[in-house]
Amino acid sequence: MTKIAHFSDLHLKLPSLPFSKALSKRLLGFLSWHWRRRQIHDHGVLPVFLQDLSTQPIDHMIITGDLINISLEEEYINAHRWLENTGSPDKISIIPGNHDCYVPVLWEKSLGLWSRYMTNDYDQNQMAVKSFDDFPYLRIKNNIAIIGVSSARPMPLSSAAGIIGTNQLTKLAHLLDYLKAKNLFKIILIHHPPFTLKGHERKQLQDISAFIETINPYGVHMIVHGHTHRSGLTKINTDQGYIPVVGVPSISSYPVKNKPHARYHIYTIIQKSQKWFVDVEVRGYNKVTNLFNQEGRFTLAIP
């Protein structure tokens, strides 16, 4: 039995924007933060979440992207500090979101600061992800294979879409083939959900069909994502049976203007008689009590 906490879309507080960085897409994101996002993500929900998380008996944490907002160097440093204060690298696995790759940046001054949370156990190669081209990665925790796929890359001004890319999909197929004969629960982390976002096409994953075609021959057991800032449960049908796809809202979200409040999931993964079961506990923020409480519970039986 393994317990994993899943949360996403932290959108940590945005520092000031240097004038030298303002002549780019960053200016749009900076204005969006002050006009809209600050009212949602800057109400002190994160410390309440961390207090609740500290009381839960979990084995590992997974974060499905958007730790920051507009890819400022100071943001990457602040997020690294937040990660260090939250847990050791062997206890947290992360992937980037579109806001973590908002504009083109140097790896060493951006995601490279977080590389210890993206180490790779693939084929016994204990190496950290070293560049934007090194995804996907594999981390094995107990009987769980955590597969980190990156859909994040700089996009045009009006786009928040994601792309995995042919190179990464080829690597993903090799990785899944490597895992095929191993008795491990295989969970894929991706920021953009692998389904159509009707009415929000500018925000969706652009190579959904190629991703599904890549994983189709293999026994992936679960896919988790962020990005939508909403709870979600759907499925992908493959030759190996259906794959549940589970999303969570922003973990820093304060319920204003009809926005969903912060939630996170605790997945208890159990194998019984060669079949996998996932108990999903949903914990959400209550602005009246300023606490996180259990809001629901359900079980997924994996084919």
C-alpha positions, 0 to 999 in steps of 0.5 A: 500500500502506497499513499500519494498526495497530488496537488497542482497549480500553486501560482506562488506569489509574483514578485515585481517585474523588472522593466528589462523583463517587461517587453515580452509576454511576461507583461501580459501575465504580470497584469493578469496577476494584479487584475485577476489572479492575485485575488484568487491565489494570494489569500494565504491558502497555501500555509493552511494546506501545508498544515493539513498535509503535515497531518496526513500519513503519505509516502510521496507527493506529486505536483502537476505544474504551474508552481510559478507565473511568468518565468522570472528568475526570482520566481524559480528561486522562490519556488525552489525554496518552497519545495525545500521547505515542503519536503526532500527531493525523494519525497516530491516529484514535479513536472512543469506547467505552461506558466513555468515555461512562460517564455524562453529561459535558460535551463540552469536559471529556471527548471534546472533549479528544481532538477532534484525533484525530477531525478530519473530511475530509468534503466538504473540511471540515477540522473536528474533531468538536465534539459528541456529535452530530457523528459519524460523521467521515471521515478520508482517509489515502493511499487509505483512507477511515476512517469513525468511528462512535460507538456510545457513550452513557450507559446505565442502571446494568446496561447496557454496550450501544451505540446509533448512533441515527437521526441518525447513521445518516442522516449515515452514509448521506450520507457513504457516498454521497459516497464511492461514486464514489471509489476508496478502501478504506472502513473503518468504526470502531465500538466495539460489534460489529454482530452479536448477542452471545449471552448478553451482550445487555446489552452489544450494539449495539441498532440492529444491523439499522438499521446493516446496512440503512444500509450495505447499498447501499454498498461498505464494505470492512471493519468493525473493533471492540473492546468484546468483549475477544476476537479475532473474525472474522465477516462481514456479507452485503450487496447489494455482497458480504460485509463482513469484521468484525474485532475485537481484545482489550484491548491492555492485557490481562494473561492472568489468570483465563483472560482473553485476552491483549493483541493488536493487528493490522497491516492491510496494504491493497493494491489489485490489478486493481481488487480490494482485499486486506488482509494481517492480521498478528496480534501478541500479548503473551507473559507469559513473555518480556514481549514482543509477537510475531507470532502469525498472519497471514492475507489477506482478499480483499474482494469 
